[in-house]
C-alpha cells in the first residue's frame, strides 16, 4: 500500500545540493599522511615518516597510528612492534587488545 518512493520537494533538492557542495571540503580532513602500505610492505621511507611523527607524541596506540597515517589497525600493530624492536618505542602497557607504547626518550 505504500507505493513507490515520492519525488523530493524543491527545498529538499536544494538541501541535497548544498550537502554535495560541502563534501569536497570534508574530504580534505582525511588522514594527515597516507603511506603507500597497500602492497603489504612498509618501506624504510614510510617508516622514517612514522618515526618522525611518533617521537613527538606522548603515547602511541594502534588507533592513533592508523588514524594519523591511514593504516589498518593490524598494520599499525605490526609497525609498533617493529619500532619497539628497534628501540624507538618502549612498551608502556602491552596486552592483547590495546598495546600502548611511549617514545623511548620519554621513558
C-alpha positions as CSV (number, residue, x, y, z in Angstrom):
1,X,0.0,0.0,0.0
2,X,2.9,2.3,0.5
3,X,3.5,2.8,-3.2
4,X,6.8,3.9,-4.7
5,X,9.3,6.5,-3.4
6,X,7.9,10.0,-3.5
7,X,9.6,12.8,-5.5
8,X,11.6,15.2,-3.4
9,X,10.3,18.7,-3.0
10,X,12.3,21.7,-4.3
11,X,13.6,22.6,-0.8
12,X,14.8,19.0,-0.3
13,X,16.6,19.2,-3.6
14,X,18.2,22.4,-2.6
15,X,19.4,21.0,0.7
16,X,20.8,17.9,-1.1
17,X,22.7,20.2,-3.5
18,X,24.2,22.2,-0.6
19,X,25.4,19.0,1.1
20,X,27.1,17.8,-2.1
21,X,28.9,21.1,-2.4
22,X,30.3,20.7,1.1
23,X,31.6,17.2,0.6
24,X,34.9,18.1,-1.1
25,X,35.9,20.3,1.9
26,X,35.3,17.4,4.3
27,X,37.4,15.0,2.2
28,X,40.4,17.3,2.9
29,X,40.2,16.4,6.6
30,X,41.3,12.8,5.9
31,X,44.5,11.4,7.4
32,X,47.3,13.8,7.6
33,X,49.7,11.4,5.8
34,X,48.9,8.5,3.6
35,X,51.5,5.8,3.5
36,X,52.0,3.5,0.5
37,X,51.3,0.4,2.5
38,X,48.6,-1.1,0.3
39,X,51.1,-3.5,-1.1
40,X,51.7,-5.0,2.4
41,X,55.3,-3.9,2.6
42,X,56.4,-0.9,4.7
43,X,59.3,0.7,3.1
44,X,62.1,2.4,5.0
45,X,60.9,5.7,3.7
46,X,57.4,5.3,5.1
47,X,58.9,4.0,8.4
48,X,61.0,7.1,8.6
49,X,57.9,9.3,8.2
50,X,56.2,7.3,11.0
51,X,59.3,7.6,13.3
52,X,59.4,11.4,12.8
53,X,55.8,11.7,14.0
54,X,55.9,9.1,16.7
55,X,58.8,10.6,18.6
56,X,56.8,13.8,19.1
57,X,53.7,12.0,20.6
58,X,53.2,11.4,24.3
59,X,51.9,7.9,23.7
60,X,51.1,5.7,20.7
61,X,48.4,3.2,20.2
62,X,47.4,1.3,17.1
63,X,44.4,3.5,16.7
64,X,46.3,6.8,16.9
65,X,48.8,5.5,14.3
66,X,46.1,4.2,12.0
67,X,44.1,7.4,12.1
68,X,47.1,9.6,11.6
69,X,48.6,7.7,8.7
70,X,45.6,5.9,7.2
71,X,46.8,2.4,8.0
72,X,44.7,-0.6,9.0
73,X,44.8,-1.4,12.7
74,X,46.6,-4.7,12.1
75,X,49.3,-3.0,10.1
76,X,49.6,-0.3,12.8
77,X,50.2,-3.1,15.4
78,X,53.0,-4.5,13.2
79,X,54.6,-1.1,12.8
80,X,54.5,-0.5,16.6
81,X,56.1,-3.9,17.2
82,X,58.8,-3.2,14.6
83,X,59.6,0.2,16.2
84,X,59.7,-1.3,19.7
85,X,62.2,-3.9,18.4
86,X,64.4,-1.2,17.0
87,X,64.3,0.6,20.3
88,X,62.5,3.7,19.1
89,X,59.4,3.0,21.2
90,X,59.2,1.4,24.6
91,X,56.2,-0.7,25.7
92,X,54.2,1.1,28.4
93,X,51.3,-1.4,28.8
94,X,51.1,-4.2,26.4
95,X,48.1,-6.5,26.4
96,X,46.3,-8.5,23.7
97,X,43.7,-5.8,22.8
98,X,45.4,-2.3,23.0
99,X,49.2,-2.1,23.3
100,X,50.3,1.3,24.5
101,X,53.8,2.5,23.6
102,X,55.8,5.6,24.6
103,X,58.8,7.0,22.8
104,X,62.0,5.6,24.4
105,X,63.3,9.0,25.1
106,X,60.3,9.8,27.4
107,X,60.5,6.6,29.5
